[in-house]
Amino acid sequence: MKELEVVQMLGLKLPTDPRWVNLAEMDLAEILTDHAYCEQKATTSCISLIQQYPERTEMVKALAPIVTEEWGHFRMVLAELEKRGLQLGAQRKDEYVNKLMKFMKKDGHRDDRLVEKLLTFALIEARSCERFRLLSLHIAEDSLKKFYHKFMVSEAGHYVLFIDLAKKYGDPEKVTKRWQEYLEFEAGIMEELDVRGDRIH
């Protein structure tokens, strides 16, 4: 499947700059460190949703295994660093996610805020899926191709789940419209940010 087709399937408006994989593999300690913290933040984001909306039983049941999975991913990345004799570096500012968070509507009904969070998480998972796919196809080392293919498959499932939950807890038509606004905004972020090989996003 061509990159543009995958991007369109995920809903993304703009593919990743093709230079990104080459930059990423130049310093594996940096990209693996950022990846590890992405998994850690995904874990805490799901836990936070459960804490904030415990009455949303279906969502809680859906997210509980995701928490376990994301933390398992964090441990997988740590193991990959250790296998290579590399050190987990310091967590760094995530400009991409911070810009998405600013786009979130923080007023309105409590359920409206839930939908905003779910759409934000869905978009992060979609972009992560697209980037893990690029790594699984184009990074030079075969073992890393297999490593990142597993993450690509997982992120695709999470993306679908968050979209489905947003439509469950919000008006599907409004959610679809808002999702398009998120996608347009995200494309602007991608055009604005520098291409950096030490960042998953």
C-alpha contacts under 8 A as a table, 3 or more apart, distances in Angstrom:
res1	aa1	res2	aa2	distance
1	M	5	E	6.51
1	M	6	V	6.79
2	K	5	E	5.31
2	K	6	V	6.45
3	E	6	V	5.14
3	E	7	V	6.19
3	E	15	P	7.25
4	L	7	V	5.06
4	L	8	Q	6.14
4	L	15	P	6.68
5	E	8	Q	5.10
5	E	9	M	6.06
6	V	9	M	4.97
6	V	10	L	6.28
6	V	130	E	7.37
7	V	10	L	5.24
7	V	11	G	6.17
7	V	12	L	5.12
7	V	13	K	6.98
7	V	14	L	7.11
7	V	15	P	6.06
7	V	130	E	6.87
8	Q	11	G	4.76
8	Q	12	L	5.69
8	Q	13	K	6.88
9	M	12	L	7.64
10	L	126	A	6.02
11	G	183	L	7.15
12	L	15	P	7.21
12	L	126	A	7.61
12	L	127	R	7.56
12	L	183	L	6.06
12	L	187	A	7.42
13	K	183	L	6.40
13	K	184	E	6.80
13	K	186	E	7.95
13	K	187	A	5.73
14	L	187	A	5.62
14	L	190	M	7.34
16	T	20	W	7.16
16	T	130	E	7.87
16	T	131	R	7.22
16	T	190	M	7.77
17	D	20	W	5.78
17	D	195	V	7.10
18	P	21	V	6.71
19	R	22	N	5.55
19	R	23	L	6.40
19	R	195	V	7.68
20	W	23	L	5.15
20	W	24	A	6.03
20	W	195	V	6.29
20	W	196	R	6.65
20	W	197	G	5.68
21	V	24	A	4.94
21	V	25	E	6.27
21	V	134	L	6.89
21	V	135	L	6.18
21	V	138	H	6.89
21	V	139	I	6.44
21	V	197	G	6.98
22	N	25	E	5.54
22	N	26	M	6.58
22	N	139	I	7.36
22	N	197	G	7.52
23	L	26	M	5.39
23	L	27	D	7.66
23	L	196	R	6.88
23	L	197	G	4.33
23	L	198	D	7.67
24	A	27	D	6.23
24	A	28	L	6.77
24	A	30	E	7.96
24	A	31	I	6.01
24	A	196	R	7.48
24	A	197	G	3.79
24	A	198	D	5.86
24	A	199	R	7.68
25	E	28	L	5.49
25	E	31	I	7.65
25	E	139	I	6.75
25	E	140	A	7.97
25	E	197	G	7.39
26	M	197	G	7.66
27	D	30	E	5.64
27	D	31	I	6.78
27	D	197	G	7.83
27	D	198	D	7.40
28	L	31	I	5.28
28	L	32	L	5.82
29	A	32	L	5.32
29	A	33	T	5.94
29	A	81	L	6.99
29	A	86	L	5.99
29	A	87	Q	6.90
29	A	88	L	7.20
29	A	89	G	7.61
30	E	33	T	5.14
30	E	34	D	6.30
30	E	89	G	7.27
30	E	198	D	5.03
30	E	199	R	7.64
31	I	34	D	5.19
31	I	35	H	6.04
31	I	197	G	6.74
31	I	198	D	4.60
31	I	199	R	5.80
31	I	200	I	6.73
32	L	35	H	4.89
32	L	36	A	6.04
32	L	77	V	6.53
32	L	81	L	6.93
32	L	88	L	7.87
33	T	36	A	5.15
33	T	37	Y	6.50
33	T	77	V	7.98
33	T	88	L	5.39
33	T	89	G	5.71
33	T	90	A	7.64
33	T	91	Q	7.59
34	D	37	Y	5.29
34	D	38	C	6.22
34	D	91	Q	7.04
34	D	92	R	7.51
34	D	198	D	6.85
34	D	199	R	5.79
34	D	200	I	6.45
35	H	38	C	5.02
35	H	39	E	6.39
35	H	77	V	7.25
35	H	199	R	7.55
35	H	200	I	6.10
36	A	39	E	5.29
36	A	40	Q	6.32
36	A	73	H	7.72
36	A	74	F	5.13
36	A	75	R	7.90
36	A	77	V	5.61
36	A	78	L	6.82
37	Y	40	Q	4.84
37	Y	41	K	6.03
37	Y	74	F	7.36
37	Y	91	Q	6.57
38	C	41	K	5.17
38	C	42	A	6.12
38	C	200	I	7.87
39	E	42	A	5.02
39	E	43	T	6.28
39	E	70	E	5.58
39	E	71	W	6.65
39	E	73	H	6.24
39	E	74	F	5.20
40	Q	43	T	5.16
40	Q	44	T	6.46
40	Q	70	E	6.98
40	Q	71	W	6.29
40	Q	74	F	5.89
41	K	44	T	5.12
41	K	45	S	6.00
42	A	45	S	5.08
42	A	46	C	6.37
42	A	67	V	7.86
42	A	70	E	6.47
43	T	46	C	5.44
43	T	47	I	6.38
43	T	66	I	7.54
43	T	67	V	5.02
43	T	68	T	7.70
43	T	70	E	5.34
43	T	71	W	5.90
44	T	47	I	4.96
44	T	48	S	6.00
44	T	67	V	7.69
45	S	48	S	5.04
45	S	49	L	6.35
46	C	49	L	5.15
46	C	50	I	6.39
46	C	63	L	6.25
46	C	64	A	7.86
46	C	66	I	7.44
46	C	67	V	6.16
47	I	50	I	5.15
47	I	51	Q	6.24
47	I	63	L	7.94
47	I	64	A	7.92
47	I	67	V	6.77
48	S	51	Q	5.04
48	S	52	Q	6.10
49	L	52	Q	5.13
49	L	53	Y	5.92
49	L	54	P	7.97
50	I	53	Y	5.32
50	I	54	P	5.32
50	I	59	M	7.72
50	I	60	V	5.58
50	I	63	L	7.49
51	Q	54	P	5.74
53	Y	56	R	5.64
53	Y	60	V	7.92
54	P	57	T	6.58
54	P	60	V	6.60
56	R	59	M	5.46
56	R	60	V	6.20
57	T	60	V	5.07
57	T	61	K	6.19
58	E	61	K	5.21
58	E	62	A	6.17
59	M	62	A	4.98
59	M	63	L	5.99
59	M	165	L	7.02
60	V	63	L	5.20
60	V	64	A	5.98
61	K	64	A	5.47
61	K	65	P	7.54
62	A	65	P	6.60
62	A	66	I	7.18
63	L	66	I	4.91
63	L	67	V	6.26
64	A	67	V	5.32
64	A	68	T	6.83
65	P	68	T	5.09
65	P	69	E	6.12
66	I	69	E	4.86
66	I	70	E	5.93
66	I	158	H	7.96
67	V	70	E	5.32
67	V	71	W	6.19
68	T	71	W	5.31
68	T	72	G	6.09
69	E	72	G	4.96
69	E	73	H	6.23
70	E	73	H	4.91
70	E	74	F	6.35
71	W	74	F	4.95
71	W	75	R	6.40
72	G	75	R	5.08
72	G	76	M	6.19
73	H	76	M	4.87
73	H	77	V	6.28
73	H	151	F	7.99
74	F	77	V	5.30
74	F	78	L	6.32
75	R	78	L	4.97
75	R	79	A	6.12
76	M	79	A	5.05
76	M	80	E	6.25
77	V	80	E	4.96
77	V	81	L	6.28
78	L	81	L	5.11
78	L	82	E	6.22
78	L	88	L	7.23
79	A	82	E	5.02
79	A	83	K	6.01
80	E	83	K	5.08
80	E	84	R	6.40
81	L	84	R	5.31
81	L	85	G	6.28
81	L	86	L	4.87
81	L	87	Q	6.36
81	L	88	L	6.96
82	E	85	G	4.96
82	E	86	L	5.64
82	E	87	Q	7.00
83	K	86	L	7.54
94	D	97	V	5.59
94	D	98	N	6.13
94	D	201	H	7.71
95	E	98	N	5.04
95	E	99	K	6.10
96	Y	99	K	5.38
96	Y	100	L	6.48
96	Y	189	I	6.92
96	Y	193	L	7.79
96	Y	201	H	6.14
97	V	100	L	5.04
97	V	101	M	6.13
97	V	124	I	7.46
97	V	201	H	7.90
98	N	101	M	5.06
98	N	102	K	6.39
99	K	102	K	5.19
99	K	103	F	6.54
99	K	189	I	7.48
100	L	103	F	5.10
100	L	104	M	6.64
100	L	120	T	6.73
100	L	186	E	7.32
101	M	104	M	5.28
101	M	120	T	7.32
102	K	105	K	7.99
103	F	182	Y	7.97
104	M	116	E	5.84
104	M	117	K	7.30
104	M	120	T	7.42
105	K	108	G	7.88
105	K	113	R	6.77
105	K	116	E	6.51
106	K	113	R	5.95
107	D	112	D	7.99
107	D	113	R	6.99
108	G	112	D	6.15
108	G	113	R	6.97
109	H	112	D	5.08
109	H	113	R	6.59
110	R	113	R	5.23
110	R	114	L	6.45
111	D	114	L	4.85
111	D	115	V	6.33
111	D	169	Y	6.76
111	D	170	G	7.12
112	D	115	V	5.17
112	D	116	E	6.39
112	D	170	G	6.93
113	R	116	E	5.02
113	R	117	K	6.32
114	L	117	K	5.18
114	L	118	L	6.22
114	L	166	A	7.67
114	L	169	Y	7.85
115	V	118	L	5.04
115	V	119	L	6.13
115	V	165	L	8.00
115	V	166	A	4.95
115	V	167	K	7.90
115	V	169	Y	6.79
115	V	170	G	6.33
115	V	175	V	7.62
116	E	119	L	5.24
116	E	120	T	6.18
116	E	166	A	7.98
117	K	120	T	5.09
117	K	121	F	6.18
118	L	121	F	5.15
118	L	122	A	6.05
118	L	162	F	5.39
118	L	163	I	6.89
118	L	165	L	7.19
118	L	166	A	5.75
119	L	122	A	4.91
119	L	123	L	6.19
119	L	162	F	6.67
119	L	163	I	6.39
119	L	166	A	6.64
119	L	179	W	6.67
119	L	182	Y	7.78
120	T	123	L	5.24
120	T	124	I	6.38
120	T	182	Y	7.80
121	F	124	I	5.13
121	F	125	E	6.20
121	F	159	Y	7.56
121	F	162	F	6.84
122	A	125	E	5.15
122	A	126	A	6.12
122	A	158	H	7.14
122	A	159	Y	4.56
122	A	160	V	7.29
122	A	161	L	7.88
122	A	162	F	5.20
122	A	163	I	6.12
123	L	126	A	4.97
123	L	127	R	6.22
123	L	159	Y	7.05
123	L	182	Y	7.82
123	L	183	L	7.69
124	I	127	R	5.34
124	I	128	S	6.07
125	E	128	S	4.98
125	E	129	C	5.97
125	E	155	E	5.35
125	E	156	A	6.93
125	E	158	H	6.50
125	E	159	Y	5.19
126	A	129	C	5.06
126	A	130	E	6.30
126	A	155	E	6.82
126	A	156	A	6.49
126	A	159	Y	5.63
127	R	130	E	5.08
127	R	131	R	6.25
127	R	201	H	7.25
128	S	131	R	5.14
128	S	132	F	6.00
128	S	152	M	7.44
128	S	155	E	6.72
128	S	200	I	6.85
128	S	201	H	6.95
129	C	132	F	5.18
129	C	133	R	6.11
129	C	151	F	7.31
129	C	152	M	4.67
129	C	153	V	7.29
129	C	154	S	7.92
129	C	155	E	5.13
129	C	156	A	5.77
130	E	133	R	5.18
130	E	134	L	6.48
130	E	152	M	7.23
131	R	134	L	5.05
131	R	135	L	6.37
131	R	152	M	7.91
131	R	200	I	7.06
131	R	201	H	7.97
132	F	135	L	5.04
132	F	136	S	6.05
132	F	148	Y	5.47
132	F	149	H	6.68
132	F	151	F	6.48
132	F	152	M	5.05
133	R	136	S	4.94
133	R	137	L	6.23
133	R	148	Y	7.00
133	R	149	H	6.31
133	R	152	M	5.56
134	L	137	L	5.23
134	L	138	H	5.84
134	L	139	I	7.64
135	L	138	H	5.32
135	L	139	I	5.06
135	L	144	L	7.76
135	L	145	K	6.32
135	L	148	Y	6.27
135	L	149	H	7.91
136	S	139	I	6.42
136	S	144	L	6.90
136	S	145	K	3.91
136	S	146	K	6.30
136	S	147	F	7.36
136	S	148	Y	5.04
136	S	149	H	5.06
136	S	152	M	7.97
137	L	145	K	6.19
138	H	145	K	7.51
139	I	142	D	7.64
139	I	144	L	7.07
139	I	145	K	6.33
140	A	144	L	7.96
140	A	145	K	7.78
141	E	144	L	5.44
141	E	145	K	6.45
142	D	145	K	4.95
142	D	146	K	6.57
143	S	146	K	5.32
143	S	147	F	6.16
144	L	147	F	4.67
144	L	148	Y	6.02
145	K	148	Y	5.47
145	K	149	H	6.16
146	K	149	H	5.07
146	K	150	K	6.65
147	F	150	K	5.78
147	F	151	F	7.11
148	Y	151	F	5.09
148	Y	152	M	6.19
149	H	152	M	5.01
149	H	153	V	6.40
150	K	153	V	5.42
150	K	154	S	6.39
151	F	154	S	5.08
151	F	155	E	6.09
152	M	155	E	5.32
152	M	156	A	6.29
153	V	156	A	5.30
153	V	157	G	6.61
154	S	157	G	5.31
154	S	158	H	6.44
155	E	158	H	5.00
155	E	159	Y	6.09
156	A	159	Y	5.17
156	A	160	V	6.46
157	G	160	V	5.29
157	G	161	L	6.25
158	H	161	L	5.00
158	H	162	F	6.21
159	Y	162	F	5.40
159	Y	163	I	6.38
160	V	163	I	5.24
160	V	164	D	6.12
161	L	164	D	5.11
161	L	165	L	6.13
162	F	165	L	5.09
162	F	166	A	6.13
163	I	166	A	5.11
163	I	167	K	6.38
164	D	167	K	5.24
164	D	168	K	6.22
165	L	168	K	4.90
165	L	169	Y	6.25
166	A	169	Y	5.39
166	A	170	G	5.83
166	A	172	P	7.87
166	A	175	V	6.84
167	K	170	G	5.13
167	K	171	D	6.20
167	K	172	P	4.68
167	K	175	V	6.09
167	K	176	T	7.96
168	K	171	D	7.51
168	K	172	P	7.28
170	G	174	K	7.40
170	G	175	V	6.36
171	D	174	K	5.35
171	D	175	V	6.01
172	P	175	V	4.98
172	P	176	T	6.08
173	E	176	T	5.19
173	E	177	K	6.37
174	K	177	K	5.09
174	K	178	R	6.08
175	V	178	R	5.05
175	V	179	W	5.95
176	T	179	W	5.06
176	T	180	Q	6.45
177	K	180	Q	5.30
177	K	181	E	6.61
178	R	181	E	5.00
178	R	182	Y	6.33
179	W	182	Y	4.98
179	W	183	L	6.25
180	Q	183	L	5.00
180	Q	184	E	6.22
181	E	184	E	5.19
181	E	185	F	6.16
182	Y	185	F	5.08
182	Y	186	E	6.01
183	L	186	E	5.03
183	L	187	A	6.24
184	E	187	A	5.24
184	E	188	G	6.63
185	F	188	G	5.18
185	F	189	I	6.52
186	E	189	I	4.94
186	E	190	M	6.29
187	A	190	M	5.08
187	A	191	E	6.33
188	G	191	E	5.15
188	G	192	E	6.15
189	I	192	E	5.05
189	I	193	L	6.06
190	M	193	L	5.56
191	E	194	D	7.96
196	R	199	R	5.94
197	G	200	I	7.72
